[in-house]
Amino acid sequence: MDDKDIEILKHLSVDGRQSARQLSHRLGVSTVTILTRIKKLEAENIIQGYSVRLNHDLLGFDITAIIEIKTNEGKMLEIENEIAKYDSTIAVYDITGDADMVIIAKFKNREFLSAFIKKISAIPNVENTLTHLVLNTIKEDTRLIE
């Protein structure tokens, strides 16, 4: 990757719908060059796909939970893969510290959150969960290009 690839990634992370032609005008290179570089970034799995950034609050998902999970018997990967399948799950992380993993999930109401916690607590080898509710979101953005 070079500086031109970084510029392409910056522009696509702001607006993934812009065409190669638009990018070529903005960056001062040919459309063919842009297309070639984008295909290379996709092939190298740097660009993993294209998606829409949603306003979860306006869609009714105004509860964000951060859930710490302790496991036993070395079954962490299986548990993480199971939890990752749920639609409410935004992120699954292996972590250091007292817990083995952290889950970030979004819910429309307390009933959905409660059902989710009960489902993950019932997964074999889940020893304990600790749920934190987010009071205010200051920043939530997965785009990361410097």
C-alpha positions in Angstrom: 0.0 0.0 0.0 1.1 3.5 -0.8 -0.2 7.0 -0.2 -2.5 6.8 -3.2 -4.1 3.6 -1.8 -4.6 5.4 1.6 -6.3 8.3 -0.2 -8.6 5.9 -2.0 -9.5 4.2 1.3 -10.1 7.6 3.0 -12.5 8.6 0.3 -14.3 5.3 0.2 -14.7 5.2 3.9 -16.5 8.6 3.8 -18.7 7.6 0.8 -18.5 4.0 -0.5 -21.0 4.8 -3.2 -18.8 7.1 -5.2 -17.7 5.9 -8.6 -14.2 5.2 -9.7 -14.6 8.1 -12.1 -15.5 10.5 -9.2 -12.5 9.2 -7.3 -10.2 9.6 -10.3 -11.2 13.3 -10.6 -10.7 13.9 -6.9 -7.3 12.2 -6.7 -6.0 13.3 -10.1 -5.4 9.8 -11.5 -7.1 7.8 -14.3 -10.2 5.8 -13.7 -8.4 2.6 -14.8 -5.8 3.3 -12.1 -8.5 3.7 -9.4 -10.3 0.5 -10.5 -7.0 -1.5 -10.6 -6.1 -0.3 -7.1 -9.5 -0.9 -5.7 -9.5 -4.5 -7.1 -6.1 -5.0 -5.6 -7.3 -3.7 -2.2 -10.3 -6.1 -2.4 -8.1 -9.1 -3.4 -5.8 -8.4 -0.4 -8.8 -8.3 1.8 -8.1 -4.7 2.9 -11.5 -3.8 1.5 -13.8 -6.5 2.9 -17.0 -5.2 1.5 -19.2 -2.1 1.3 -22.0 -1.2 3.6 -24.3 1.5 4.9 -23.8 3.4 8.1 -27.1 3.4 10.0 -28.5 5.6 12.7 -29.4 2.9 15.1 -31.3 5.3 17.4 -33.7 6.3 14.6 -34.3 2.7 13.8 -35.3 2.0 17.4 -32.1 0.4 18.6 -31.5 2.8 21.4 -30.1 0.3 23.9 -26.4 -0.5 23.5 -24.9 -3.1 25.9 -21.3 -4.0 26.5 -21.2 -7.5 27.9 -18.2 -9.1 29.5 -18.2 -12.9 29.4 -16.1 -15.4 31.4 -15.8 -18.9 30.0 -14.4 -22.2 31.3 -12.9 -25.4 29.8 -11.2 -23.5 26.9 -14.3 -23.2 24.7 -13.9 -19.5 24.1 -13.7 -19.6 20.3 -16.8 -21.8 20.0 -18.7 -19.5 22.3 -17.6 -16.4 20.4 -18.6 -17.9 17.1 -22.0 -18.7 18.4 -22.6 -15.2 19.8 -21.3 -13.7 16.5 -24.3 -15.3 14.7 -26.9 -13.2 16.6 -28.3 -10.2 14.7 -28.0 -8.0 17.8 -24.3 -8.6 18.0 -22.2 -5.7 16.7 -18.8 -6.8 17.8 -17.1 -9.8 19.6 -13.6 -9.3 21.1 -11.1 -11.5 22.9 -9.7 -9.4 25.7 -7.3 -9.4 28.6 -8.3 -9.0 32.2 -10.9 -10.7 34.3 -13.3 -11.5 31.4 -12.4 -13.6 28.4 -14.4 -11.7 25.8 -16.5 -8.5 25.4 -19.6 -8.4 23.2 -21.1 -5.1 22.0 -24.8 -5.5 21.0 -27.8 -3.3 20.3 -31.4 -3.8 21.3 -34.8 -2.2 20.7 -35.9 -2.7 24.3 -35.1 -4.3 27.7 -37.0 -7.4 26.8 -34.7 -8.1 23.8 -31.7 -7.4 25.9 -32.9 -9.8 28.6 -33.6 -12.6 26.1 -30.2 -12.1 24.6 -28.4 -12.3 28.0 -30.4 -15.4 28.8 -29.5 -17.0 25.5 -25.8 -16.4 25.9 -25.8 -17.4 29.6 -27.3 -20.8 28.5 -24.4 -21.5 26.0 -22.4 -24.4 27.4 -19.2 -23.2 29.2 -20.3 -19.6 29.7 -19.4 -19.2 33.3 -20.5 -15.6 33.9 -21.7 -12.4 32.2 -21.5 -8.8 33.3 -23.6 -6.4 31.3 -22.9 -2.6 31.1 -25.5 -0.3 29.5 -24.3 2.6 27.5 -25.8 5.9 28.8 -24.5 8.3 26.1 -22.6 7.6 22.8 -20.0 10.2 22.2 -18.4 8.5 19.1 -19.3 5.3 17.3 -17.5 4.9 14.0 -15.6 1.9 12.6 -13.8 4.0 9.9 -10.1 4.1 10.7 -7.8 5.8 8.2 -5.0 8.2 9.2 
